[in-house]
Amino acid sequence: MTDSAMQRLARQTMARSLALREGESVLIDVVGRAEALTEAMIEAACEAGARPYLNVMPVRHLKSLIGGCTEEQFVQWAEMDRERLRTMNAYVGIRADDNIYEMTDVPEDRYDRYVRAYLQPKQMAMARLGRWVLLRSPTVGMAQLAGMSLDACTGLYYRACSLNYERFAELAQPLCERLSRTDRVRIVAPGTDLSFSIQGMGHMICDGRFNLPDGELFTAPRIDSAEGIITFNVPASYMGIVYENVSLRFRRGVVTDASCSVAERTERLQAVLKLDEGASRIGEFGIGLNPHIDRPMNNVLFDEKMRGSLHLALGQAYPMADNGNESSVHWDLVLSQTKASGGGALFFDDELIRKDGLFLPPDLQPLDTWRGE
């Protein structure tokens, strides 16, 4: 990413995503090495007249803490961070992963303790601020996972993050209106025939206020309505483990059978679904619309926004589309329905809305041709 692109992204984050005003405090919270982007964020906050504060945690140090801290330490650490967040007006979380597999040798019980006793309480405090944004910083590891050069990856990253989000919200409004009138959604693709109800559920256009890159629309199924099977063709990671070709069968909203391409990981997958009662139910249904993300990058922050895709999240529902599901898990799983990925169809109340990743109704077709300007 060029310095000018990085500066524009930082200004966009402070001015639009967070709407920072003079005299307000913002915490810039960094995990990993993202010196240049962090500096740009500090400068943009100062330009806005705000007061930036900084917390930096190297990934290896975080790993050591996860492996060595007691639950009591995590609880105390979370309380310290929540107290600091209570003094803030806004929050920026930056993650820079050189190796997404870094945590794979951390024992599951220790990582689960970290998530439960520290990470989730901190995230709840962050959400209560109302103004927060999470983003990644491009790394060699990110580029390798995407099968791209670092230059190509950072260029895509900038373009994907810097949409004209006001125009995006306008173009997505007809799709929002269709969702509000829809009862049954049906998803068809290779290894997939799943239906559920979204009647009466809320929905949200994601236009760059909480995640960068952004560019999706989401709602949630009624909690007991999912019936059928879905097979996700984009790799998904959870707690440092990568799962491919995850297949889930639902009955009355609950996963009754789960598998993936590797038998050993199928056992881990099934263990995730048993972490609590809500982990085996759907908390989100989203449609990816970002025109600059047209292929899987093996990074869910990008893949769930990919144009021509849709995703389901197992576990916790969002307040904007709350179907009542509660869980310590929120795990997004992505299905690309583009022709290159095997194709597929999306129906709203038996009307074919999208085929092979392209919208059919005339009022939705601009979402396929828009280039992000």
Secondary structure, 3 states (H helix, E strand, C coil): CCHHHHHHHHHHHHHHHCCCCCCCEEEEEEECCCHHHHHHHHHHHHHCCCEEEEEEECHHHHHHHHHHCCHHHHHHHHHHHHHHHHCCCEEEEEECCCCCCCCCCCCHHHHHHHHHHHHHHHHHHHHHHCCEEEEECCCHHHHHHHCCCHHHHHHHHHHHHCCCHHHHHHHHHHHHHHHHHCCEEEEEECCEEEEEECCCCCCEEECCCCEECCCEEEECCCCCCCEEEEECCCCEEECCEEECCCEEEEECCEEEEEECCCHHHHHHHHHHHCCCHHHHCEEEEEEECECCCCCCCCCHHHHCCECCEEEEEEECCCHHHCCCCCCCCEEEEEEECCHHHCCCEEEECCEEEEECCEECCCCCCHHHHCCCC
